[in-house]
Amino acid sequence: MKLKPTIDMSKRRKPAGPAVGEPWALFLDDERSPRDNDPRWVIARSVEAAVAEVEARGMPELASLDFDLGYGRKSGLDFAQWHVA
């Protein structure tokens, strides 16, 4: 049995942070948020979300990567390895 997606893409929220094509910064952390209120920060709570942001927006000017993203989950190191591959 194949499941169909239940997400209505027409009601999807707009991405946080600057518009695609504008300078931006990536903050990869499963719990914390950036200390400053710089609007360039785009927060990703998982490696998969960080990869999706980079694929959509291009390379960030700055990246803050948390190593420990939870037991059994990919880490900031996994993202860095993907990024340089």
N, C-alpha and C positions, 0 to 999 in steps of 0.2 A: 504494500500500500504506500503510495507516494503522497506526502503532505504538501499542500499548497501554502505559499507564504500568506500570512495574515496581516502583513504590514501594508497600510494604505499609503503609498508613496506621495500622494497628493497632500497629505496632512503631515508630512515629515517636517520636523523643525529645521530652521536654517542653521547652518554650522556656526559655532561660536568662533570668535576671533576675526582677524582681518579677511577681506574678500580674497578669493583665489587670485593669484597673481601679485598680491601685495606682499611686502616683507612680513615674515612671521617667525615665531619661535615655538619650538615643540617642548612640552613639559610632559614627560612620561612618568607617571607615578600612580599607583593603585589607591593611595589614601590621601596624600597631601596635595595642596594647591600652591601655586607660586606665591611668594611672600609679597611681591609688589603688585600693583594693579595695572601693569603694562598691558595694554589691549592687544599687543602682538602675540601673547601667549595663547596657544591652543593646547588644551589638556587632553591627553590620551590616557586611558586607564588600563590599557593592555597593549602588547606589542602589535597585535593585529590592528587595533585602532590607530596606532602610530604609523604603521605601514600604509594604511588607507589614507591618512592625512597627507603623507608625503607623496603618495601617488596622485592625489587630487590637487595638491597645492604646489608641488615642487619642493626643492630643498629649502629647509629652514635656515635662517641666518644664525640661529642659536638653538642648541638642544640641551635640555636637562634630563638625564636618564637615571631613573632609580634602578638599582640592580635587583632588589628583592621585590618582585611583583606578586608574591604569594606562592605557597607550596605547590609544586607541580606545574607552575605556569612558566611561560617563557620570561626571560629577564631582559633588562636593559642591554646586557651584553649580546643577547640574541638579536636585538634590534640593530646594535652597532655592527655586528657581523653581516646582517642583511644589507645594511646601508653601504658598506664598503665593497660588497661582492659585485 
